[in-house]
Amino acid sequence: MSLPDGALEELRAAVGLRIADPALLSELAGGLNEVETVLRQVVRSDVEAVAEAASHLVEAGGKRFRPLFTLLAAQFGDTGREAVVTAAAAVELVHLATLYHDDVMDEATMRRGAQSVNARWDNTIAILTGDFLFANASRLVADLGTDAARIIAETFSELVTGQMRETVGPVGDEDPVEHYLSVIGQKTGSLIATAGRFGGMLSGARPEYIDALRRYGQLVGTAFQISDDVIDIASPSAELGKSQGTDLREGVRTLPMLYALADDGTEPRLAELLQGPLTEDALVEEALQLLRSSTGLERARVTLSDYARRARAELEALPASPARDACESVADYLVARIR
């Protein structure tokens, strides 16, 4: 099974990946092809309903950034190609499983241009399919040793804890901004951190390289979410490829909104609009206009730049190479895409 035509180019566009070295490009493409093969093998089942639902998002595609980063991280070692591919497939399975569960919680109807599983079948099927993918990810990682099994279990815990904290919201005198940054670090950053950790560890990279890759993944994963928060407000619908203000429509308070609410100088009307989901297009547009002129959007941009800078700084511990350049390009892109 090979990647669809242009898939690597789409990945470059989606995450700003720049690779000038033909040998590295060829190796990553080959590795991703192997990951695709593993993914399709793992979601097979003798039960037709399970196989159909489990393969739904695998077939829908996606950026595959997590397996790509696992393969990139393995460039800093020199062994274990088969184990790295297995780990790369496992982290993507975990990511897909969270998407099935997220769609249930968000009552989503579409995912990656296709009807979501909860909409096509129902919530129960979506939840059970997510569980099926989690189970198969664990089965893959079990073959990689007890350390790898412990790491993926810890990552599961981080993902679930982050989701629960997001659902409950800040408690007591917890600062809403710090709460939000911590939550997205758990929900998004933790799995990308594990991808980098697995790639380095299973390729025999030096311990200091593994630590740097893990920290880079944590930071760049968090930065991805902040970047998406900014773009949902600042970019026209034509550039987004979807309607603006998705978070406003769902009543989700993202980083620019939280910064705006924390500013005493924010328009009272904006604070009023941010109290709950906005179901009317006119109200969404009004909130977007007010957010664009608020301090919240610019403060979110500054925070994003700081995360990207810190992520890039972690890469300084790694030897100069085309793989390090590729990782740097992703951090740079996260800032460039919001300008």
N, C-alpha and C positions, 0 to 999 in steps of 0.2 A: 504494500500500500504506500503510495507516494503522496506528497503534499500536492494540493491543487495547483494548477498553473498560476504563477504570480503570488503564491501565498507568502513567500519570504519577503517579496516586495511590499505586500500589504502589511506585514509585520513591521518592516522598516518604517513605513508611513505612520503606523499606529503608535509606535513607541519611540520614534525618532532614532532608530538604530542605524548607525553608520559603520559599515565594515568595508575597508579598502583592500584588505588582504584576501586574495582569491582562495588560498588554501583554507583559511578559517571559514570563509563563506561556504565553501564546499563541505567542510566537516560539519558545520552547524546544520546545513540542509540535510545531509545524510542522517545526522542524529535525530532531527525532527521527523524525518520519514520513519525511522525506527520507532519513535515515540507513538506516531499515529498507528502503526501496526499493533503495538502493545495495547493502546487504548481500545481499538476495535476488537481485539481478542478478548479483553477483559470484560467488555460489556455484553458478550454473548451469553445466552442462557437457553436452556431447553424449554423454558416457559416463554412462549411467544410474547405475552404481554410485558414481561420483565425486559426481554431483549429489545422490544420496540421502544419502550419508555426510556431505558438506559442509554440507548444509542442516539436518542433524539438530539441532545445537545452536542454530543461528540460529532455527529454528522453536520451540525449547524456551523461548525468551525469555531472561529474566535482567534484572538491574537496569539495564543499559546506563549505568552511572555514568560510564565513561570517555568515551563520546561526549557524554553530557550535560555533563561538565566541559569538554570541548572547545568546545561551544556556549556555555557560560557564560563561558569565558575570552575568547571572541570578542566579548563585550559590551563589552570595554575597548578595542576598535578600532572601525572603522566601514566596513570594506570586505571583499570576498572571501567572500561567503556560500557560493558554490558550492565554493570551495576548502576552506572550513572543514568543510562537510558531508562532502566527500571524505576529509579527514583524520580526522574523527570516525568514519567507517566503517572506515578503515584501522586505527585503534587498537583498535576492537572486534574486528576480524578477528584481530589479533595476540593479543588476550586469549583469544579462542575457540580459536585454535591452541594456546596454552599449556595450555588445559583438556584438549584431546584428548591431548596428550603427558603431562600430569599423571595422567590417568586410567590410562594404561598403567603409569606408574611406581608408582602407588598401588594398582594392581589393583582399581580401583573398578568397581562394578557399576551405580551410579546417578549421574545428573548432572541437576540441575534438574528433578527429579521424573520423569525419563525414563531408560530404560535407556541406559547409556553405550555409546559406539561400540565400544569394545574388548570389551564384553560381548555386544553385539548381533551384531557381526561378529567381529573378532579384533584383536590388537595391531598387526599389520602394517597393516591398513586404518586404524586410528586414527592411527598415526604418519604414514602417507602423507597422510591427510586434513589433519592438522595442518600438514604441509609445504605442501600445496596452498593452505591459507589464508594461511600466511606469504608464499607466492609472490604471491598476489593482493593482499595488503596492500602488498607492495613495488611491484607494478604500479600501484596507485592512487597511492601516494606519488610515484612517478617522474614523474607529471604535475604535481607541485607544485613542482618545481625541485630543483636539486642540494643546496641546504641542507637541505630536508626529507628528501631521500633519505639524506643523511649522518646526520641525526638518527635516523631509523628504524633505520638500520644499527647505530648506536651503542647504541640501545635493545635491539635483538636481542642484541647482545654482552652487555649488562648482564643480560638475562633468562637467557641460557644460563650465564653465569658464576655467577650467583646459584644456579641449580639445581645446577651442578656442585659448588659450595662446600657447599651443603646436603647433597648426597649424600656427599661426602668427610668432612665434619665439620671441627671445629677441628683445626689442625695445630700441632705444636710447643707453644709456651707461649701460644698464642692463647687469650684469655679466651672461654669459651663464650657468655657473655651478649653481649659485643661482636660476636662472630662471628654470632650469631643476628640481632641488630639490623641488622647490615650486610647479611646475606643477604636478609632480608625487604625491606630498602630496595631491593635490586636486583631481587628477584622481583616485588614488588608496587608499591613506590614509583616505580620508574623509568618504567613505562609510564604511570602517572597523571601523573607529571611531564611526560612527552612530550605527553600530551593537553593539558595547560595551556599548554605551550610552543607547540604547533601552533595552538591557538585564538587566542592572542595574536599570534603571528607572522603568521599568514595573514589576520588581520583588520586588520593595520596598526597594532597597539598600540605604544605607546612601549617602547623597550628595557627600561626599568626595570620596566614592568608585566609584560613577558614573563618577566623574571627572577624577579619575585615570584610569578607564577603557577606557574612551574616549581618553585620551592622549596616553595611551598604544596602542590603535587601530590605531591612527594617525601615530605613530612612526613605529610600526611593519608593517603597510601597505606600508609605504614608503620604509622600509628596504626590503620587499619582492621584490619590483621592482628593487632596486639596486642589490640585490642578483641575480635576473634573468639576469640583464645586465652583471654581471661578468661571470656567467655561460655560456652565449651565446658566450663568447669569449674564456673562459679558459677550458671548458669541451669538451672532444672528442664527436663526433657525436653519437658514440655508447652509451655513458652515457646519452646524452640528449634525445635520442629517436627520434631525428630529425636532420636536417642539421644544422651545425654550421653557425654562422655569419648571422642569419636572419636579424638582424638590419642593417648590412652592405649592404645586398641585397636590403633592402627597403630604404636605404639612411637615416636611423634614427640615429641621434647622441646621443648615450647613455652616461652615466656618465664616464666610462673609456675613451671613445673617447674625450669627452670634456676636461677632465683632460690632456690627451695627447696633444691636440691642444693648451692648455694653457701653456705648457712647452716649453720654447725656445730651449731646447735641443732635442726635438723630431725630429726624422728623417724627412727630407723634403718629402721623398717619401710617408711616412704615411700621412702627411698633405694633400698631393696631392690625395691619394686614398680616403680620407674621405670627399672629396668635393661633392660627389653625390652617387647615387645607384651604386652598383657593380653587373653587370649582368653575368660576367664570373667567373667560379669556381676558376680559377687560380689567379685572382685578389683578390677574397675573401680570399683565403688561404694566399696570400702574406700579405694582411692587417692584418689577424689574427696573423700571425707570428710576425709582427712588433708591434702589440698591446700587445702581451704577453711579449715582452721584453721592453716595454715602462714603464714610471713611472705612466701612467694613470691607468693601471690595479691595481697596488699596492695601489695607492691613493684611488681608488674606494673601495678596500677591507677595508682600514682604515676607510673610511666614513661609510661603512656598519657596522663595528664593533662598531662605535660610536652610530649609531642609535639603534642597538640592545642593547647596554649598557643602553642607555637612556630609552628604552622601558622597560627593566627589572627593572630599578630604579623606574619607576612609580608603579610597582606592590608592592613595599615595603609599600605603603599606605593601602594595602589590608590585611585582616587577613590571617595567615598561614592556608592553606587548600589544599586538592588535586586539586581543581580548580585553585588556584594560581600556584601550581607546574606545572600544565598543560600549563598555559600561559607562564611561564618561559621557559618551554621546547621548545616552538615555537621560542622565541627570541634566545635561544642558538643554535637552529638548523640552523637558517639563516646564522650564522657565520660558523658553522661546515660544511655546505653543499658546501662551496666554497673552502675548503682546499684540 
